Amino acid sequence: MNKLIILFIVLSSFMLNGCAPMHVHGATDKMNELPMTTVVEPQSDKALIILMRPVGSAYRQMSTVFDVTNDEIKLIGILPNMKKIAYNVEPGQYTFMVLGESTDYMAADVEAGKTYYARVVQRMGMIKARFSLLPIHKAELDSEEAKEWLKETQYVEATPTTHAWYERHKESVVNKHVVNYEKWKAKSVGHRPTLVKEDGV
């Protein structure tokens, strides 16, 4: 009986610690918050991708988003609850990664002068939340739900402190990417979340 009690206490401790993941613990202040009135427009020669995280139950857990196109890992930013990030890219094909307990991915094929939208959604993990990146297709943008996401989320941007944090945790990020990316690429194209050129507005 005593062993069962000890096991319960240990597991409970893991669950509580899972509310604030080790790889982004204390990272909230590493992103700069922009005014709620901020408007971001795409450049004529680039595509603008808005990655947002509408309300979810894992309030204290940060999700980190990366551009992993051509197997080069670039930190886009740390995305807390109810925040969004604007990311300018050259037109073309991209792969993005979101990191929580594990990693997940989204493909994108984008055109210059257009804005594309995707959201980070929470899913069940073993100890703490996992996240997925889901495209918001053009037909969904006129929905009341999508309008609410855009209205209530606040822009944040990476700072030198953000990138310094990533350099300290880079090995862990790379290891998770190596383990999970091949699994994602093994999925059929139809089962990979993807933003297509026509999703841009």
C-alpha positions in Angstrom: 0.0 0.0 0.0 2.8 2.4 0.9 4.4 1.8 -2.5 1.2 2.7 -4.2 0.9 5.9 -2.3 4.5 6.8 -3.2 3.8 6.0 -6.8 0.7 8.2 -6.8 2.7 11.1 -5.3 5.4 10.8 -7.9 2.9 10.7 -10.8 1.0 13.6 -9.4 4.2 15.6 -9.3 4.9 14.9 -13.0 1.4 15.9 -13.9 1.7 19.2 -12.1 5.0 20.0 -13.6 3.6 19.2 -17.0 1.5 22.5 -16.7 4.7 24.4 -17.4 6.9 22.4 -19.8 10.6 22.2 -19.1 11.7 23.3 -22.5 9.8 26.7 -22.3 9.6 27.2 -18.5 9.7 30.9 -17.7 9.7 31.8 -21.4 6.6 34.1 -21.4 8.7 37.3 -21.0 11.0 36.3 -23.9 8.5 37.6 -26.5 7.6 41.2 -27.0 3.8 42.0 -26.9 2.6 44.4 -29.6 -0.5 46.6 -29.1 -3.9 45.0 -29.7 -4.5 47.6 -32.4 -1.4 46.4 -34.4 -2.2 45.7 -38.1 0.2 43.6 -40.2 0.1 43.7 -44.0 2.0 41.4 -46.4 4.9 42.9 -48.4 4.3 42.9 -52.2 7.2 40.5 -52.9 6.6 38.2 -49.9 3.9 36.0 -48.3 2.7 36.7 -44.8 1.8 33.8 -42.5 -0.1 34.4 -39.3 0.3 31.7 -36.7 -2.2 32.0 -33.9 -3.0 30.2 -30.7 -6.7 30.8 -29.7 -7.9 29.9 -26.3 -7.1 26.4 -25.0 -7.0 24.6 -21.6 -3.2 24.5 -21.3 -3.0 28.1 -20.3 0.4 28.0 -18.7 2.1 25.8 -21.3 4.0 27.6 -24.1 4.1 26.3 -27.6 7.1 27.1 -29.8 6.9 27.4 -33.6 9.7 26.9 -36.1 10.4 27.0 -39.8 12.0 23.7 -40.6 12.0 24.0 -44.4 14.9 22.0 -46.0 15.7 20.6 -42.6 17.1 23.9 -41.4 15.5 24.7 -38.0 14.6 28.4 -37.6 12.8 29.7 -34.5 9.8 31.8 -35.4 8.8 32.4 -31.8 7.3 31.2 -28.5 3.5 31.3 -28.7 1.6 31.6 -25.4 -2.2 31.3 -25.1 -4.2 34.0 -27.0 -1.2 35.3 -29.0 -0.3 35.3 -32.6 2.9 35.8 -34.7 3.4 37.3 -38.1 6.0 35.6 -40.3 7.1 37.0 -43.7 8.5 34.5 -46.2 9.5 34.4 -49.8 6.9 32.7 -52.0 7.3 29.0 -52.2 6.9 25.8 -50.2 7.6 25.5 -46.5 7.3 23.2 -43.5 6.5 24.5 -40.1 6.9 22.7 -36.7 5.2 23.3 -33.4 6.8 21.9 -30.3 5.1 20.9 -27.0 5.5 17.5 -25.3 6.3 16.3 -28.9 6.4 17.9 -32.3 3.9 18.2 -35.1 4.1 19.8 -38.6 2.2 21.7 -41.3 3.2 22.2 -44.9 2.5 25.4 -46.9 2.7 26.6 -50.5 2.3 30.3 -50.5 2.2 33.2 -53.0 3.7 36.7 -52.8 1.4 39.6 -51.6 -1.0 37.3 -49.8 -1.7 36.5 -46.1 -2.2 33.0 -44.8 -3.5 31.8 -41.5 -2.9 28.8 -39.3 -3.7 28.0 -35.7 -2.0 26.0 -32.9 -4.4 23.6 -31.3 -3.9 21.5 -28.1 -4.2 17.8 -28.0 -3.8 15.2 -25.3 -0.3 14.2 -24.2 1.2 11.6 -21.9 2.1 14.1 -19.2 1.5 17.6 -20.6 -0.2 19.0 -23.7 0.9 18.4 -27.3 0.1 20.8 -30.1 -0.7 20.6 -33.7 -0.6 23.3 -36.5 -3.8 23.4 -38.5 -4.3 25.5 -41.7 -7.2 27.9 -41.8 -8.5 27.5 -45.3 -9.9 30.4 -47.2 -13.5 29.2 -46.9 -13.1 29.2 -43.1 -11.9 32.8 -42.8 -15.4 34.3 -43.0 -16.7 32.2 -40.2 -17.6 33.9 -36.9 -15.1 31.6 -35.1 -12.2 32.6 -37.3 -13.1 36.3 -36.9 -13.1 35.8 -33.1 -9.7 34.2 -33.2 -8.2 37.1 -35.1 -9.9 39.7 -32.9 -9.0 38.3 -29.5 -5.4 37.1 -30.2 -2.5 39.6 -29.6 0.6 39.9 -31.8 3.9 39.0 -30.2 7.4 39.2 -31.8 10.7 37.5 -31.0 13.5 39.4 -29.3 17.2 38.7 -28.9 16.3 37.1 -25.6 14.0 34.7 -27.4 16.8 33.6 -29.7 19.2 33.3 -26.8 16.7 31.0 -25.1 16.6 28.8 -28.2 20.3 28.5 -28.4 20.4 27.2 -24.9 17.7 24.6 -25.7 18.6 23.8 -29.3 19.9 20.3 -28.7 16.6 19.2 -27.2 14.6 20.8 -30.0 16.8 19.2 -32.7 16.5 15.8 -31.0 12.7 15.9 -30.9 12.6 17.1 -34.6 14.8 14.2 -35.7 12.6 11.6 -33.9 9.3 12.9 -35.2 9.8 14.5 -38.6 10.4 11.2 -40.5 7.2 9.9 -39.0 5.3 12.9 -40.3 6.8 12.7 -43.8 5.8 9.0 -43.9 2.2 10.0 -43.9 0.3 10.3 -47.2 0.1 13.8 -48.5 -3.6 13.9 -47.8 -3.0 13.3 -44.1 -0.5 16.2 -43.8 -2.1 19.5 -42.8 -1.3 22.0 -45.6 -1.9 25.6 -46.5 -2.3 25.9 -50.3 -1.8 28.9 -52.5 -5.6 29.5 -52.8 -5.9 29.9 -49.0 -4.2 33.3 -49.2 -6.1 36.5 -49.1 
